[in-house]
Amino acid sequence: MRFEEQGVLLKAREVHKQYNKSREAWVQSFLTGLSDLGAQRGYRIASEAVEGRWMTDLTWLRCRHADLSDFDGLALACQVVWETPDEVLRQRLLTLALLRAEVRLFIFNSSSLGRHQEVLEKAKTWLNFPMVSPGRIMLLSSGNADKDVQVSFIELT
């Protein structure tokens, strides 16, 4: 696991222990934690909360200036999808797969038994087309207070 991916997973596990009863609190705390982690590592943070409408729920930009004049790519792009039909999952995952980012993070709910594995298998077929950006997508799920967060990776070529 890459350095930034390790940081994301550690933050998810930390938040999971604190906010395992409310999905809204979990997601908000996790996104706040990821924003703080990105800022500590020197990235500019972009999100709907910061920028208004934005391409993903949270993005770490490699740049120092607010006007993006020194933009040098995306360090992290994160999508959060909770309790939605597969078609919405597919659309949000495709958006993420088209982006070029060092870490592409897809967070979803896995409160039902086997949901993480089900989404992982479906995602492999949804993303099997030539326009996706190479690299990998980190699937992270939570939603069951009795379990740790689950994580899997999809390699895109």
Backbone as a chain_set.jsonl record, in Angstrom:
{"seq": "MRFEEQGVLLKAREVHKQYNKSREAWVQSFLTGLSDLGAQRGYRIASEAVEGRWMTDLTWLRCRHADLSDFDGLALACQVVWETPDEVLRQRLLTLALLRAEVRLFIFNSSSLGRHQEVLEKAKTWLNFPMVSPGRIMLLSSGNADKDVQVSFIELT", "coords": {"N": [[0.843, -1.178, 0.0], [0.522, 2.198, -0.817], [2.072, 5.236, 0.453], [0.292, 7.52, 0.8], [-2.159, 6.187, 0.598], [-2.02, 4.556, 2.842], [-2.216, 6.498, 4.845], [-4.831, 7.409, 4.384], [-6.314, 5.088, 4.973], [-5.642, 4.693, 7.69], [-6.785, 7.022, 8.774], [-9.489, 6.539, 8.193], [-9.99, 4.284, 9.802], [-9.551, 5.39, 12.324], [-11.615, 7.313, 12.476], [-13.796, 5.642, 12.187], [-13.94, 4.301, 14.621], [-14.849, 6.321, 16.268], [-17.269, 7.382, 15.241], [-19.403, 5.459, 14.724], [-22.159, 5.152, 14.653], [-23.734, 6.911, 13.194], [-24.157, 7.598, 9.863], [-23.929, 10.078, 8.548], [-22.413, 11.601, 10.349], [-20.097, 10.034, 10.369], [-19.207, 10.187, 7.667], [-18.875, 12.999, 7.381], [-16.961, 13.524, 9.405], [-14.868, 11.925, 8.483], [-14.284, 13.091, 5.946], [-13.522, 15.63, 6.817], [-11.301, 14.9, 8.347], [-9.695, 13.831, 6.282], [-9.331, 16.138, 4.779], [-7.839, 17.701, 6.576], [-5.577, 16.029, 6.813], [-4.586, 16.116, 4.173], [-3.996, 18.873, 3.972], [-2.003, 19.084, 5.93], [-0.028, 17.723, 4.635], [0.665, 19.418, 2.677], [-1.016, 19.896, 0.479], [-3.421, 21.612, -1.558], [-6.782, 21.972, -0.704], [-9.748, 20.959, -2.19], [-13.199, 21.004, -2.37], [-16.761, 20.458, -2.346], [-17.718, 21.773, -0.116], [-15.764, 23.696, 0.273], [-15.274, 24.928, -2.224], [-17.751, 25.315, -3.446], [-19.747, 23.949, -6.029], [-18.057, 21.085, -7.125], [-15.772, 18.759, -8.76], [-15.399, 16.296, -7.455], [-16.128, 14.782, -4.247], [-14.093, 15.379, -2.479], [-10.877, 16.69, -2.981], [-7.373, 16.589, -3.293], [-5.166, 18.947, -4.297], [-2.202, 19.458, -6.138], [-0.665, 22.207, -5.734], [0.232, 25.611, -4.986], [-0.907, 28.077, -5.185], [-3.924, 29.993, -5.072], [-5.167, 30.594, -7.475], [-4.59, 28.475, -9.053], [-2.394, 28.593, -10.737], [0.001, 27.252, -10.616], [-0.672, 24.628, -10.836], [-0.248, 21.148, -10.559], [-1.375, 18.662, -10.843], [-3.504, 16.015, -9.439], [-3.445, 14.83, -6.195], [-5.16, 13.339, -4.645], [-8.392, 12.072, -5.217], [-11.677, 11.89, -4.215], [-14.706, 10.149, -3.863], [-17.887, 9.882, -2.359], [-20.442, 7.66, -1.689], [-23.558, 6.695, -0.573], [-25.936, 4.312, 0.461], [-27.321, 3.95, -2.077], [-28.742, 3.158, -5.339], [-27.319, 0.68, -7.58], [-26.825, 1.858, -10.108], [-26.27, 4.547, -9.566], [-23.981, 4.231, -7.996], [-22.311, 3.152, -9.975], [-22.144, 5.314, -11.855], [-20.871, 7.343, -10.304], [-18.495, 6.051, -9.677], [-17.39, 5.705, -12.221], [-16.895, 8.378, -12.898], [-14.828, 8.925, -11.122], [-12.95, 7.076, -12.069], [-12.179, 8.143, -14.494], [-10.585, 10.26, -13.874], [-7.251, 11.476, -13.35], [-5.377, 10.736, -10.762], [-3.181, 10.451, -7.989], [-4.098, 8.984, -5.776], [-7.143, 7.442, -5.907], [-10.125, 7.423, -4.39], [-12.897, 5.647, -3.347], [-15.686, 5.704, -1.478], [-18.112, 3.81, 0.17], [-21.246, 2.403, 1.377], [-21.424, -0.512, 3.346], [-23.217, -1.963, 4.887], [-24.881, -4.159, 4.643], [-24.545, -7.705, 4.64], [-21.855, -8.962, 2.823], [-21.851, -6.891, 0.96], [-19.619, -5.253, 0.346], [-17.884, -6.978, -1.122], [-19.607, -7.575, -3.229], [-19.944, -5.059, -4.515], [-17.279, -4.622, -5.236], [-16.849, -6.695, -7.153], [-18.773, -5.999, -9.116], [-17.822, -3.465, -9.788], [-15.459, -4.042, -11.12], [-16.394, -4.956, -13.579], [-17.875, -2.729, -14.429], [-15.849, -0.893, -14.877], [-14.386, -1.8, -16.983], [-13.357, -0.713, -19.59], [-11.819, 1.125, -22.308], [-11.372, 3.928, -21.783], [-10.786, 4.605, -19.174], [-8.587, 6.012, -16.724], [-5.282, 4.877, -16.261], [-3.989, 3.084, -13.406], [-4.948, 2.792, -9.998], [-7.915, 2.178, -8.045], [-9.028, 2.816, -4.861], [-11.201, 1.115, -2.92], [-13.267, 1.755, -0.266], [-15.143, 0.783, 2.458], [-17.728, 1.213, 4.866], [-20.062, 1.037, 7.566], [-21.063, -0.747, 9.289], [-21.106, -1.084, 12.618], [-19.954, -3.125, 14.054], [-17.853, -4.098, 12.608], [-14.573, -3.566, 11.195], [-13.481, -0.957, 8.939], [-13.644, -1.815, 5.49], [-11.36, -2.557, 2.887], [-10.378, -2.516, -0.501], [-8.681, -2.928, -3.659], [-8.8, -1.834, -7.023], [-7.223, -2.517, -9.947], [-6.456, -0.615, -12.735], [-5.851, -0.702, -16.167]], "CA": [[0.0, 0.0, 0.0], [1.281, 3.435, -0.941], [2.115, 6.105, 1.63], [-0.948, 8.284, 0.94], [-3.233, 5.222, 0.839], [-1.911, 4.162, 4.253], [-2.752, 7.607, 5.626], [-6.284, 7.389, 4.202], [-6.848, 3.939, 5.715], [-5.504, 4.981, 9.122], [-7.794, 8.034, 9.115], [-10.796, 5.87, 8.161], [-10.117, 3.437, 10.995], [-9.657, 6.286, 13.477], [-12.953, 7.893, 12.456], [-14.767, 4.56, 12.367], [-14.056, 4.023, 16.058], [-15.508, 7.441, 16.932], [-18.568, 7.729, 14.669], [-19.931, 4.255, 14.096], [-23.612, 5.057, 14.773], [-24.392, 7.809, 12.252], [-23.396, 7.684, 8.607], [-23.624, 11.477, 8.256], [-21.296, 11.989, 11.209], [-18.922, 9.297, 9.907], [-18.736, 10.769, 6.406], [-18.391, 14.364, 7.633], [-15.721, 13.438, 10.178], [-13.839, 11.354, 7.613], [-13.886, 14.097, 4.961], [-12.786, 16.657, 7.555], [-10.005, 14.307, 8.651], [-8.916, 13.76, 5.038], [-8.944, 17.518, 4.439], [-6.745, 18.062, 7.483], [-4.407, 15.224, 6.432], [-4.06, 16.694, 2.933], [-3.404, 20.183, 4.266], [-0.751, 18.831, 6.657], [0.962, 17.231, 3.672], [0.981, 20.49, 1.748], [-1.915, 19.965, -0.665], [-4.563, 22.534, -1.509], [-7.982, 21.154, -0.572], [-10.912, 21.396, -2.953], [-14.391, 20.194, -2.12], [-17.989, 21.237, -2.471], [-17.813, 22.626, 1.064], [-14.791, 24.784, 0.152], [-15.306, 25.572, -3.533], [-19.056, 25.261, -4.093], [-19.816, 22.736, -6.865], [-16.712, 20.598, -7.457], [-15.844, 17.506, -9.522], [-15.487, 15.156, -6.54], [-16.483, 15.21, -2.897], [-12.884, 15.931, -1.872], [-9.711, 16.557, -3.857], [-6.116, 17.208, -2.886], [-4.51, 19.494, -5.48], [-0.785, 19.803, -6.024], [-0.421, 23.596, -6.125], [0.339, 26.496, -3.83], [-1.633, 29.322, -5.419], [-5.381, 29.872, -5.149], [-5.62, 30.685, -8.866], [-4.141, 27.222, -9.681], [-1.392, 28.889, -11.763], [1.088, 26.28, -10.53], [-1.313, 23.314, -10.709], [0.613, 20.061, -11.011], [-2.074, 17.388, -10.779], [-4.318, 15.632, -8.293], [-2.851, 13.828, -5.314], [-6.249, 12.478, -4.192], [-9.766, 12.376, -5.622], [-12.517, 11.051, -3.364], [-16.153, 10.146, -4.045], [-18.619, 9.214, -1.28], [-21.775, 7.255, -2.11], [-24.144, 5.959, 0.557], [-27.323, 3.846, 0.33], [-27.862, 4.316, -3.384], [-28.805, 2.031, -6.271], [-26.084, 0.373, -8.309], [-26.602, 2.786, -11.214], [-25.609, 5.738, -9.014], [-22.616, 3.784, -7.669], [-21.572, 3.009, -11.245], [-21.868, 6.64, -12.406], [-19.881, 8.036, -9.472], [-17.231, 5.323, -9.822], [-16.862, 6.039, -13.546], [-16.341, 9.725, -12.796], [-13.541, 8.786, -10.443], [-12.036, 6.297, -12.917], [-11.707, 8.971, -15.602], [-9.632, 11.241, -13.356], [-5.874, 11.063, -13.089], [-4.989, 11.14, -9.413], [-2.3, 9.484, -7.336], [-5.007, 8.122, -5.009], [-8.565, 7.588, -6.223], [-10.781, 6.797, -3.249], [-14.343, 5.495, -3.48], [-16.224, 5.3, -0.183], [-19.515, 3.418, 0.056], [-21.839, 1.71, 2.518], [-21.412, -1.979, 3.272], [-23.905, -2.444, 6.088], [-25.449, -5.485, 4.431], [-23.55, -8.773, 4.542], [-21.329, -9.229, 1.489], [-21.984, -5.749, 0.051], [-18.305, -4.804, -0.12], [-17.437, -7.896, -2.176], [-20.532, -7.419, -4.358], [-19.588, -3.823, -5.22], [-15.963, -4.853, -5.835], [-17.015, -7.508, -8.367], [-19.489, -5.195, -10.108], [-16.941, -2.374, -10.209], [-14.5, -4.567, -12.101], [-17.048, -4.99, -14.894], [-18.234, -1.362, -14.799], [-14.654, -0.138, -15.255], [-13.671, -2.538, -18.013], [-13.415, -0.066, -20.896], [-10.51, 1.747, -22.566], [-11.209, 5.346, -21.47], [-10.412, 4.852, -17.782], [-7.187, 6.369, -16.507], [-4.559, 3.773, -15.611], [-3.688, 3.226, -11.989], [-5.852, 1.976, -9.205], [-8.943, 2.811, -7.238], [-9.139, 2.272, -3.506], [-12.586, 1.003, -2.459], [-13.308, 1.724, 1.185], [-16.539, 0.743, 2.884], [-18.049, 1.194, 6.283], [-21.5, 1.048, 7.734], [-21.408, -1.717, 10.312], [-20.333, -0.728, 13.81], [-19.272, -4.306, 14.585], [-16.728, -4.45, 11.743], [-13.634, -2.527, 10.789], [-13.683, -0.564, 7.554], [-13.119, -2.783, 4.543], [-10.647, -1.893, 1.807], [-9.955, -3.332, -1.638], [-8.115, -2.116, -4.739], [-9.059, -2.249, -8.414], [-6.138, -2.076, -10.817], [-6.929, -0.224, -14.059], [-4.741, -0.64, -17.127]], "C": [[0.887, 1.24, 0.0], [1.137, 4.31, 0.304], [0.795, 6.851, 1.839], [-2.134, 7.354, 1.204], [-3.216, 4.75, 2.286], [-2.5, 5.243, 5.158], [-4.27, 7.652, 5.558], [-6.904, 6.264, 5.032], [-6.751, 4.162, 7.228], [-6.544, 5.998, 9.581], [-9.182, 7.397, 9.144], [-11.005, 5.014, 9.401], [-10.268, 4.284, 12.255], [-11.081, 6.857, 13.586], [-14.007, 6.829, 12.73], [-14.991, 4.246, 13.844], [-14.862, 5.103, 16.776], [-16.945, 7.666, 16.485], [-19.22, 6.525, 13.997], [-21.45, 4.125, 14.19], [-24.35, 5.904, 13.743], [-23.56, 7.931, 10.987], [-23.021, 9.123, 8.284], [-22.428, 11.956, 9.078], [-20.014, 11.309, 10.759], [-18.35, 9.95, 8.657], [-18.162, 12.164, 6.638], [-17.06, 14.353, 8.39], [-14.577, 12.907, 9.316], [-13.362, 12.38, 6.595], [-13.118, 15.243, 5.615], [-11.379, 16.148, 7.888], [-9.108, 14.208, 7.43], [-8.466, 15.152, 4.599], [-7.762, 17.959, 5.285], [-5.461, 17.323, 7.111], [-3.767, 15.78, 5.168], [-3.38, 18.028, 3.156], [-2.078, 20.03, 4.996], [0.355, 18.391, 5.712], [1.232, 18.227, 2.557], [0.087, 20.595, 0.525], [-2.959, 21.06, -0.466], [-5.819, 21.674, -1.546], [-9.106, 21.772, -1.394], [-12.05, 20.435, -2.667], [-15.606, 21.08, -2.315], [-18.127, 22.204, -1.305], [-16.905, 23.854, 0.951], [-15.029, 25.605, -1.112], [-16.708, 25.797, -4.103], [-19.092, 23.978, -4.919], [-18.416, 22.335, -7.31], [-16.822, 19.229, -8.104], [-15.941, 16.255, -8.652], [-15.858, 15.685, -5.158], [-15.302, 15.826, -2.16], [-11.71, 15.674, -2.807], [-8.523, 17.242, -3.201], [-5.417, 17.645, -4.17], [-3.042, 19.761, -5.185], [-0.602, 21.203, -6.597], [-0.367, 24.441, -4.86], [-0.537, 27.731, -3.972], [-3.126, 29.081, -5.623], [-5.891, 29.921, -6.587], [-5.204, 29.465, -9.698], [-3.084, 27.445, -10.767], [-0.223, 27.914, -11.743], [0.55, 24.851, -10.359], [-0.437, 22.228, -11.325], [-0.059, 18.702, -10.813], [-2.837, 17.169, -9.487], [-3.593, 14.579, -7.47], [-3.918, 12.845, -4.848], [-7.558, 12.997, -4.775], [-10.657, 11.383, -4.901], [-13.996, 11.244, -3.695], [-16.775, 9.381, -2.883], [-20.031, 8.929, -1.772], [-22.354, 6.369, -1.019], [-25.583, 5.573, 0.235], [-27.962, 4.268, -0.99], [-27.915, 3.097, -4.286], [-27.49, 1.857, -7.03], [-25.803, 1.362, -9.434], [-25.905, 4.06, -10.739], [-24.172, 5.396, -8.621], [-21.762, 3.744, -8.938], [-21.196, 4.376, -11.806], [-20.785, 7.376, -11.62], [-18.505, 7.376, -9.578], [-16.594, 5.613, -11.179], [-16.26, 7.438, -13.56], [-14.95, 9.676, -12.182], [-12.516, 8.089, -11.334], [-11.482, 7.106, -14.086], [-10.669, 9.999, -15.174], [-8.243, 10.637, -13.205], [-5.486, 11.612, -11.735], [-4.113, 10.048, -8.821], [-3.116, 8.482, -6.52], [-6.427, 8.453, -5.451], [-9.316, 6.754, -5.193], [-12.291, 6.812, -3.454], [-14.877, 4.921, -2.179], [-17.703, 4.974, -0.35], [-19.945, 2.639, 1.282], [-21.796, 0.208, 2.305], [-22.111, -2.585, 4.479], [-24.562, -3.803, 5.888], [-24.325, -6.494, 4.202], [-23.128, -9.0, 3.09], [-21.376, -8.058, 0.529], [-20.638, -5.263, -0.483], [-17.831, -5.672, -1.289], [-18.312, -7.77, -3.423], [-20.178, -6.179, -5.182], [-18.223, -3.975, -5.896], [-16.086, -5.622, -7.145], [-17.733, -6.736, -9.466], [-18.589, -4.093, -10.656], [-15.938, -2.84, -11.255], [-15.116, -4.637, -13.489], [-17.425, -3.582, -15.355], [-17.043, -0.6, -15.361], [-13.841, -0.8, -16.355], [-13.908, -1.901, -19.386], [-12.191, 0.829, -21.065], [-10.335, 3.192, -22.12], [-10.825, 5.625, -20.025], [-8.929, 5.203, -17.701], [-6.479, 5.212, -15.818], [-4.232, 4.094, -14.16], [-4.632, 2.355, -11.193], [-6.842, 2.827, -8.435], [-9.023, 2.061, -5.923], [-10.616, 2.291, -3.119], [-12.57, 0.868, -0.952], [-14.771, 1.735, 1.606], [-16.646, 0.665, 4.396], [-19.559, 1.164, 6.386], [-21.961, 0.075, 8.784], [-20.506, -1.465, 11.508], [-19.543, -1.898, 14.373], [-18.041, -4.693, 13.788], [-15.816, -3.258, 11.54], [-14.028, -2.071, 9.385], [-13.078, -1.653, 6.663], [-12.449, -2.018, 3.41], [-10.244, -2.921, 0.752], [-9.402, -2.377, -2.697], [-8.509, -2.718, -6.082], [-7.942, -1.66, -9.254], [-6.705, -1.808, -12.209], [-5.728, -0.108, -14.988], [-5.145, 0.075, -18.39]], "O": [[1.876, 1.312, 0.729], [0.209, 4.145, 1.097], [0.237, 6.819, 2.936], [-3.03, 7.712, 1.968], [-4.27, 4.563, 2.893], [-3.199, 4.938, 6.123], [-4.928, 7.906, 6.567], [-7.907, 6.473, 5.714], [-7.69, 3.848, 7.96], [-7.122, 5.852, 10.659], [-9.971, 7.694, 10.04], [-12.088, 5.024, 9.986], [-11.032, 3.929, 13.153], [-11.668, 6.874, 14.668], [-14.992, 7.084, 13.423], [-16.114, 3.959, 14.258], [-15.494, 4.822, 17.794], [-17.768, 8.106, 17.288], [-19.551, 6.582, 12.812], [-21.986, 3.075, 13.836], [-25.512, 5.62, 13.451], [-22.395, 8.324, 11.036], [-21.918, 9.377, 7.799], [-21.541, 12.636, 8.56], [-18.952, 11.931, 10.762], [-17.154, 10.233, 8.59], [-17.079, 12.477, 6.144], [-16.142, 15.097, 8.046], [-13.448, 13.388, 9.413], [-12.157, 12.529, 6.394], [-12.17, 15.769, 5.032], [-10.395, 16.87, 7.732], [-7.907, 14.465, 7.513], [-7.351, 15.323, 4.105], [-6.797, 18.523, 4.77], [-4.382, 17.917, 7.094], [-2.544, 15.905, 5.093], [-2.314, 18.291, 2.6], [-1.129, 20.762, 4.716], [1.532, 18.653, 5.956], [1.945, 17.92, 1.602], [0.42, 21.337, -0.399], [-3.327, 21.385, 0.663], [-5.905, 20.741, -2.344], [-9.374, 22.969, -1.297], [-11.886, 19.216, -2.716], [-15.489, 22.3, -2.433], [-18.598, 23.328, -1.481], [-17.232, 24.922, 1.467], [-14.989, 26.835, -1.074], [-16.837, 26.419, -5.157], [-18.489, 22.988, -4.504], [-17.668, 23.169, -7.821], [-17.871, 18.592, -8.007], [-16.515, 15.254, -9.08], [-15.894, 16.896, -4.936], [-15.485, 16.698, -1.311], [-11.565, 14.581, -3.356], [-8.646, 18.327, -2.631], [-5.111, 16.818, -5.029], [-2.692, 20.236, -4.104], [-0.406, 21.366, -7.801], [-0.856, 24.039, -3.805], [-0.873, 28.366, -2.972], [-3.537, 28.108, -6.255], [-6.939, 29.349, -6.888], [-5.44, 29.427, -10.905], [-2.894, 26.584, -11.626], [0.473, 27.765, -12.748], [1.227, 23.982, -9.81], [0.049, 22.359, -12.449], [0.628, 17.696, -10.633], [-2.825, 17.997, -8.576], [-3.176, 13.55, -8.0], [-3.637, 11.66, -4.672], [-7.799, 14.203, -4.818], [-10.427, 10.176, -4.963], [-14.474, 12.374, -3.793], [-16.251, 8.347, -2.468], [-20.737, 9.835, -2.217], [-21.719, 5.406, -0.59], [-26.365, 6.412, -0.213], [-29.032, 4.877, -1.0], [-27.221, 2.111, -4.04], [-26.668, 2.771, -7.104], [-24.641, 1.677, -9.688], [-25.041, 4.591, -11.437], [-23.253, 6.173, -8.88], [-20.636, 4.241, -8.961], [-20.047, 4.584, -12.195], [-19.882, 7.966, -12.212], [-17.479, 8.056, -9.569], [-15.374, 5.751, -11.267], [-15.216, 7.654, -14.176], [-14.016, 10.312, -12.672], [-11.346, 8.471, -11.352], [-10.418, 6.779, -14.611], [-9.954, 10.549, -16.012], [-8.091, 9.439, -12.963], [-5.288, 12.816, -11.579], [-4.286, 8.866, -9.119], [-2.859, 7.279, -6.566], [-6.858, 9.603, -5.378], [-9.162, 5.534, -5.132], [-12.885, 7.861, -3.704], [-14.56, 3.788, -1.817], [-18.459, 5.752, -0.932], [-19.123, 2.263, 2.117], [-22.096, -0.285, 1.217], [-21.662, -3.591, 5.029], [-24.781, -4.529, 6.858], [-23.283, -6.162, 3.636], [-23.979, -9.21, 2.225], [-20.976, -8.208, -0.625], [-20.537, -4.898, -1.654], [-17.423, -5.15, -2.326], [-17.811, -7.851, -4.545], [-20.121, -6.245, -6.41], [-18.037, -3.502, -7.017], [-15.483, -5.233, -8.146], [-17.34, -6.812, -10.63], [-18.595, -3.822, -11.857], [-15.611, -2.094, -12.178], [-14.425, -4.4, -14.48], [-17.309, -3.27, -16.541], [-17.212, 0.253, -16.233], [-12.712, -0.388, -16.622], [-14.579, -2.482, -20.239], [-11.589, 1.247, -20.076], [-9.195, 3.656, -22.084], [-10.561, 6.776, -19.677], [-8.124, 4.746, -18.513], [-7.025, 4.626, -14.883], [-4.209, 5.258, -13.758], [-5.065, 1.301, -11.661], [-6.636, 4.019, -8.209], [-9.077, 0.832, -5.888], [-11.215, 3.36, -3.004], [-11.929, -0.036, -0.415], [-15.546, 2.587, 1.17], [-15.78, 0.13, 5.088], [-20.253, 1.258, 5.374], [-23.139, 0.067, 9.142], [-19.287, -1.614, 11.42], [-18.566, -1.694, 15.094], [-17.257, -5.53, 14.236], [-16.219, -2.105, 11.69], [-14.825, -2.732, 8.72], [-12.119, -2.322, 7.047], [-12.918, -0.949, 3.018], [-9.829, -4.036, 1.068], [-9.629, -1.168, -2.636], [-8.545, -3.936, -6.254], [-7.739, -0.446, -9.27], [-7.358, -2.673, -12.794], [-4.718, 0.504, -14.642], [-4.334, 0.218, -19.305]]}, "num_chains": 1, "name": "protein.A"}
